[in-house]
């Protein structure tokens, strides 16, 4: 099974990165402004894109502050079924290892998800380092 994987160096402390990933307010600054995310283990999230033509729903399976987040995708938004963020502090920055796992084939939907995740993870980097990301609907038409 192909997995989407990205690795980024973020000039921000792990705690700040963790907060940007695990809170609705944080997500609204880099991924999508249409975000609802219940805090805590087992909490659910709903993320809308393009006027809610695309909606992703997740449930928090693992939360280890400030180093690990794992979500289960609970709807048919993507063929991939788990999303993980692993954070490793290094000197004055944080290394983010991202994975969206469980795609059956490397098809057009996989390619689109790979491109979009790369874009949004760079938006996360921008948000953490400058205070301004490019979440949907302010993102690029890819």
N, C-alpha and C positions, 0 to 999 in steps of 0.2 A: 504494500500500500504506500503510495506517495504521501509525504507530509510536507506542509509548508513550514519552512524554518528560516528565521532571520536572527542576526546578531547585531546589536548596536552598542556603541559607547555613548552613554548619556552623562553630560556634565551636571549631575544633580545627585544628592544623597539618595540612598535606597529608600528611605522612608517617604521622601517626596514622590519618587517614582511609584511606589506601592500605592500611595494615596491617589495618584492620577489614574491608576488602573482599577482601584477597588471602590471608588465613590462615583455616584452619578455626576456630581459637580466636576470632578476631575475628568471623566470621560467626555463631558460636554465641551471641554476645551481642546480636545485633540481627535476624537473619533466621530461623534455625532452629537449635535445639539439636542436631538430627540432621544434622550436616555433616561431610563428609570432603572435603578439598581438597589435592591434591598441589601443592607449591610449584613455581614456575618455569614458563617458557614450555612449552606443550604438556601441562602437568599437567592432570589430570582432577579433576572434583568431582562429588559426589553429595549432594543435599540432600533430605531427607525431611520431609514434612509430614503432620499428622493421622494419626499411627501408620503412616506410610509408604503411606497410600492415594494420596498424590501424591508422586512423586519426580521431581526435575529433575536432569538430568545435563549437565555442561558440560565444555568443554576450553578452556584458556587460549590464545587466539590472539595477543594482544598484551599485553605488560606493560612499561610505561615508568614506572619508579618516580621520583617519586611522583605522576605526572600522568595516567596513562591505563591502563585495564584493558579488555580486550575478550574476551568469552567467546563460544564457539559452543555453542548448545544441541545436544546429541547424541542426544536421545531425543524422543519425541512429547509431552513435558510441555506445551509451548505450541506454537501455530502459529508464533509468532515465533522466529527462528533465531539472532539475535545480541543480546548484552547488552553495553552499554558504560557505563563510568564515566569521566568526564573531570573532573579536579580542577585548579582554578586558585586558587593562593594570592592572597588580597586582604587587605592589612593584617594584622589578627589573626585572620582566619578563612579558610575555604576555600569556594569556590563549587563545588558538585557539579552537573554536568550529566549526567543519566542518560538512556539510551535503550534500549528493548527493541524491536528492529527486525524487520521481515519478516512481520508479520501480513497475511494475504491480505484479510481483511475486518474491519470494525468490528462484530463480532457479540458475543454474550453472553460468550464466552470472552475476547475482547479487553477487554470492559468489566470483567470480574472481575479479570483480570490488572492492568489499570490501577488499580483500587481497591486491590488487595493491594500492588502496588509502592509506591503512595503511602503506605500504612500502614507498610510495612516501612522505607521511606526515612526516615520520621519516627522510627521506632524506632532507626535508625542515628544520627540526630541526637541523640535522647535518650541513647543509649549513649555517644556521644562527649562530650556536654556534661555528663552527670550520672553516668556510670558504670553506668547501668541502662537497657537497652532492653526491648522486649517481643517477643522472638522466639517463634516457634512452639515449643512448645504454649502459651506464656504470652500469645499474641496475642488480639485481639478476634475474636468470632464475627461476621464481616461477611457 
